[in-house]
Structure formats: structure tokens, C-alpha cells
Amino acid sequence: MLNLFVNNWHSFLTGFGWTILSSIVALILSLIIGSLFAIMEVMPNKALRIIGNIYVEIFRNIPLLVITMFFYLVIPLYFVKINGFTAGTIGLTIYTSAFIAETVRSGINSVDIGQMEASRAMGMTYGQAMRYIVLPQAFKLVIPPLGNQFVNLVKNSSVLAFVAGFDLMYQGNAIASQTFDTVNTYLVVGLFYLIITLPISYYMQHLERKLA
Amino acid sequence: MQNWINAYSAMNLRFLFKGLLVTLEISIVSVILSMIFGSILGIVRYTKIPWLSEIVGFIIDIIRNLPLLLIIFFVYFGLPSLGFKPDTIVAAIFAMTVFESMMIAEIIRSGIGAVNRGQLEASRAVGMKYYQAMWHVILPQAYKNMIPALVSQLISLIKDTSLATIIVTPELMQHAQVIYGQNANYIVPMYLALAVLYFIVCYSLSIISRIIDRKMA
């Protein structure tokens, strides 16, 4: 196993880098998009609420692979040429943003309704009350579930292997087909994923226990 | 327009439905197996048997934090060199079961943890053995609370079966790929069909779970 890593360390580390890059880009974008849809879902305006709901329900119930492959195959066919990494990251962003929207919405809903009423009674507008009172409390509540979403995101980023996204899984497959040492290659790939996911998920468990 | 009509020809639709059946078959078999293994592992982890629980807990944490795709690859391409040669459907079921058992074990453990500690103490106080208290008192309450989490795990399992296309398991996504492999004009119709089929299956499950949840509460 060590031998295999020493011989192919460059490919492994390249893949590791692309996996981290794609995960972080997708995380930032899906946090923004997800929060926007979550806020839409709790708005007093009924039309916005329905739009938010439709977005979340659609993308939560379709496999990530279908979304990613759609972007990989259809966008280059009719619109612009994009590479596998971009298509994969777009797919990850859309898929994850639906889950983050759901998480943030449940966080907003679990903030006592009296907080909003009190802020409005003090003369704040709806937007101000949301921005300064409700959202800060909601985000504190949803940090552990958001951390778990990030772990899922890192694991899901392995679908980039389907679209030639140069990520860890893709490099692992390339190495496995060159060296024929499938068992050891996949073990090394697994260790690299664990380097990212295990610390986060242990820290989130610790946070959950502290908050509970 | 003609492309769309051709793409949804009776033969292609029948082929897609055949794929959907395989997808459902893989999902149902894996969910049943992983409910059994997951419950055992979850209870072992909760019970705090010296050594055993720690080792089980460590294995659960490791596998839970790996991508399912990696496990599928490992089972299909790695295990044959260790002497186990599964065919594609068996490999998909095997990989899904290993992964989902660990996910379900975590759900079970937290479900048991959420049952009031007094329930166990009271059962022991009226003379039940530990496993009797677990089986007759704690688990029924725990499973009732876990229904939403278990259903959402089932939904993600059904979505994850699409990953098995990479080892050419003849499931829904793979069948769609076969169809649009014949004609690039079928790509958009096929992805629309995939989205609709997966959505119908998964969304109806989540509605059922919501109804059960409301009835129980």
C-alpha cells in the first residue's frame, strides 16, 4: 500500500486537491443559494414560498448523478462547452443547496416565533428582523447539521469521477487500471476521503453533544 | 418533436420500466438487509459492551464517512482479487447493504438514545432482563420515533442506486444510458424521464412518511 502511494503520490495529491476545491466551491455556492431558498420558504409571500418549496422538493428527490450527467451532457450540446469539473461542481451545488435549504428552513422555524413578533413590535421591518434577530439564532442551531451536509458533499463529490472531473475517485480509477492493484488503490483513496470527512464528522458530533 | 416521440417509443419505455424494477429490487433487498444488520450494529454500539462496542463504533464511523461510490468500486473491482466474484446486481446490493447498514446503525443508536432512560430502568425494575427490556419496551418506541429518519434513508438509498451504473448494473439510469447511446437526440428526453421517474418514487415515499408521522404524533 505504501509502495503504491509512493509510486503514484502525484496523482493522488492532484485528485485530493481537485476534490477539496470542488467541495469548497460547491459548499460556498450552495450555502448562499440554499439560504436564499430557505428564506423564500418562510416568507409571508405565498408565491415565493411555493417557488422555494418546488425547488427544494425537486432537487432533493432526484439523484445527484442524474443532475450532474444532465449538466455534463446537455449544456455542451446546446449551450457552452464546459468541462467535467465545472459540470460536476454545478451538479453538486444544486443538489446540496436543496438539502441546505431544508436544513436552514428547519433552523429558522425552530427559532421561537416570539422573537420575530417582538422584533416587529420594536419597529423593525420584516427584513431587518430576519437579518439581525432570526437568522443569527437559526444559523447557530444549524451548524451541526450543516457540517454533516458538508461531509455528505465531500463524499458526493466522488460523482466527479463519472464526468472526468480529475477528482480523487477519478485518479484512483486511473491508478487502479494501470497498476491492477485495485484493493490497495481503493484503500489509499478511502484514507484520503477519511482525512477530510472523519475530523469534521467527529467535531460535529462533539458540537451536537455540547448544544444538546 | 419527432425526436421526443421516438425517444418515448413503447419499446424504450418498457426498457426504462424494466430498469426501474431492477432499481426497486436492489433498493428493497438492500434496505431489508441493512435494517437487520444496522439494528444489530446499532444496538451493539449503544449497549457499550467493552471492546466490542468500540470496535463496532469505529468501523461504523469509518464506513459512514466513505463515499458509496468507492465502496461499490471496492466490491466490484477489489473483492475479485481477494476471491469473491459477485455479478453486477449482487455487487450493487452488497455495497449498498454495507454502506446503508452503517447509516441505519447510527439512526438506530440515536433513536434508542432518545427513548427516556427511565423506560429501561423501569423495565429492569419489574424484573425484565436487559434484552427483554430492549426488545419489548425500548425498541418499539425507538422505531416509532425513527420512521421519518429511516424513510429519508430509504429515499437516499433509492437515489444512490443510480451510482451502480458505473459497474453496468442494469438499473434505471443504465437503461436510460443505453437508450440515449443509440441517438444523441434522446439525451434530453431520457434525462427528463429519469428525473420524473426518480422524483415520483422518492416524493411519494416522503409523502407517505409525512402521513405516518402525522398519524403517530
Interface residues (C-beta under 8 A of the other chain):
Chain A: E57 I58 R60 N61 I62 P63 L64 L65 V66 M69 F70 L73 V74 L77 V151 K155 N156 S157 S158 V159 A161 F162 M169 G172 N173 A176 T182 V183 Y186 V189 G190 Y193 L194 T197 L198 S201 Y202
Chain B: D61 I62 R64 N65 L66 P67 L68 L69 L70 F73 F74 F77 G78 S81 L82 I155 K159 D160 S162 L163 T165 I166 M173 A184 I187 V188 Y191 L194 A195 Y198 F199 C202 Y203 S206
